[in-house]
């Protein structure tokens, strides 16, 4: 598989992304070893055939260049894999950030709804207490206020923790 083929794979899970990265490291290592092995064989033959110091020097330079090219190939393969792995994590981070933003909005709405309900319950209690003619009516207004507060709190907690 060439490096151009690797860029088309998209990882959907951490395990897939990790597997792609591990496979790329293995392919890169194998490609480097094979290229180095071939360069070493050619280098050994060139040294045997060299008749003077300049020919050996050219063989040394060619060998060094071949090793550098093998390293570049290895690095290209691993860079593509690392890009894929990084893309996976960037997508994961974006998904988490999006979910956190949605949760923050939902909690803010739940808090506003709770405060509005509590404010309304307080106003209803005040009005009922003002209209109350005896202690029993005031106690009923207080009980209704307390129950409305409980219901508002329960609605707040339920909406805060459910999606």
C-alpha distance (Angstrom), angle and dihedral (degrees) to the residues before:
residue distance angle dihedral
X1 . . .
X2 3.81 . .
X3 3.76 124.6 .
X4 3.79 90.7 -105.6
X5 3.82 89.9 62.1
X6 3.79 94.0 53.0
X7 3.80 95.5 62.1
X8 3.79 91.8 64.7
X9 3.80 95.0 64.8
X10 3.80 116.4 96.7
X11 3.77 120.1 -161.0
X12 3.79 115.7 -139.1
X13 3.82 99.0 -177.8
X14 3.77 136.5 29.3
X15 3.81 90.2 -109.5
X16 3.81 91.7 53.8
X17 3.80 91.8 47.2
X18 3.79 91.3 48.1
X19 3.82 91.3 47.4
X20 3.83 91.3 51.5
X21 3.79 90.1 49.9
X22 3.81 93.5 48.0
X23 3.81 91.9 47.5
X24 3.78 90.7 49.5
X25 3.81 91.8 50.8
X26 3.80 89.3 50.6
X27 3.83 92.6 47.8
X28 3.79 91.2 46.0
X29 3.79 91.9 50.9
X30 3.78 91.8 46.9
X31 3.83 92.3 48.1
X32 3.80 91.3 49.4
X33 3.81 94.0 47.9
X34 3.80 92.2 48.4
X35 3.81 93.5 47.5
X36 3.82 91.1 46.3
X37 3.79 91.4 48.0
X38 3.80 91.3 52.3
X39 3.80 91.6 45.4
X40 3.82 90.2 50.5
X41 3.82 92.5 50.4
X42 3.79 92.2 49.6
X43 3.81 90.7 44.2
X44 3.80 92.4 52.0
X45 3.81 91.1 49.7
X46 3.81 91.8 46.4
X47 3.82 91.5 51.0
X48 3.79 90.9 50.9
X49 3.78 90.9 50.4
X50 3.80 95.3 43.7
X51 3.81 111.4 111.0
X52 3.77 99.7 -171.8
X53 3.78 143.8 23.0
X54 3.84 94.0 -95.3
X55 3.81 92.0 54.7
X56 3.83 90.8 50.9
X57 3.81 89.6 48.0
X58 3.83 91.2 51.7
X59 3.82 89.2 48.3
X60 3.82 89.8 50.8
X61 3.81 91.2 50.2
X62 3.80 93.1 46.4
X63 3.81 90.3 49.3
X64 3.78 91.8 49.2
X65 3.83 90.4 49.1
X66 3.81 91.5 48.8
X67 3.82 90.4 52.3
X68 3.82 90.3 49.4
X69 3.82 90.4 51.1
X70 3.81 89.9 49.9
X71 3.81 89.0 52.6
X72 3.81 90.6 49.5
X73 3.81 90.4 52.2
X74 3.80 90.8 49.1
X75 3.81 91.1 48.2
X76 3.81 92.5 48.1
X77 3.80 91.4 54.0
X78 3.81 93.3 48.1
X79 3.81 93.0 44.4
X80 3.80 91.5 56.7
X81 3.80 90.5 48.9
X82 3.79 91.9 47.5
X83 3.80 89.8 50.2
X84 3.80 90.0 53.5
X85 3.79 91.1 47.5
X86 3.81 91.4 47.8
X87 3.81 91.2 47.9
X88 3.80 89.1 54.5
X89 3.81 91.9 53.1
X90 3.80 92.8 44.7
X91 3.80 89.0 53.6
X92 3.81 90.7 47.8
X93 3.80 90.7 50.4
X94 3.81 91.7 48.8
X95 3.81 90.9 49.9
X96 3.81 90.5 50.5
X97 3.80 92.2 47.0
X98 3.81 90.6 49.7
X99 3.80 91.8 49.5
X100 3.81 91.0 48.2
X101 3.80 90.9 51.4
X102 3.81 91.2 50.0
X103 3.82 90.3 48.4
X104 3.79 91.3 49.4
X105 3.82 91.2 51.7
X106 3.81 91.3 47.3
X107 3.81 92.3 50.1
X108 3.82 91.5 47.3
X109 3.81 90.2 51.6
X110 3.82 90.9 47.1
X111 3.81 90.9 50.9
X112 3.81 91.8 48.9
X113 3.79 91.7 48.5
X114 3.82 90.6 48.6
X115 3.80 92.9 49.4
X116 3.81 91.3 47.7
X117 3.82 91.7 49.2
X118 3.80 91.5 47.2
X119 3.81 91.0 48.5
X120 3.81 90.4 50.4
X121 3.81 91.3 48.0
X122 3.81 90.0 50.8
X123 3.81 90.9 50.1
X124 3.81 91.9 47.2
X125 3.81 90.4 49.3
X126 3.77 92.4 49.7
X127 3.79 91.9 49.6
X128 3.82 92.3 46.6
X129 3.81 92.4 48.8
X130 3.79 91.0 49.8
X131 3.80 90.8 52.3
X132 3.80 93.3 43.3
X133 3.79 113.6 110.5
X134 3.77 98.0 -168.6
X135 3.78 143.0 22.9
X136 3.79 93.1 -97.1
X137 3.82 92.1 58.8
X138 3.81 91.0 48.1
X139 3.81 90.0 49.9
X140 3.81 89.9 50.8
X141 3.83 89.7 50.2
X142 3.82 89.2 50.4
X143 3.81 91.5 48.5
X144 3.81 91.3 48.3
X145 3.81 89.4 49.1
X146 3.79 91.4 49.4
X147 3.82 91.3 49.3
X148 3.82 91.9 47.5
X149 3.82 89.0 51.0
X150 3.80 91.2 51.1
X151 3.80 91.7 49.0
X152 3.81 91.9 47.9
X153 3.81 90.7 49.0
X154 3.81 91.7 48.0
X155 3.81 91.5 48.8
X156 3.81 89.0 48.8
X157 3.80 93.7 50.3
X158 3.81 92.6 44.7
X159 3.80 93.8 50.6
X160 3.79 92.0 42.5
X161 3.79 94.9 56.9
X162 3.78 102.4 33.6
X163 3.76 124.8 73.8
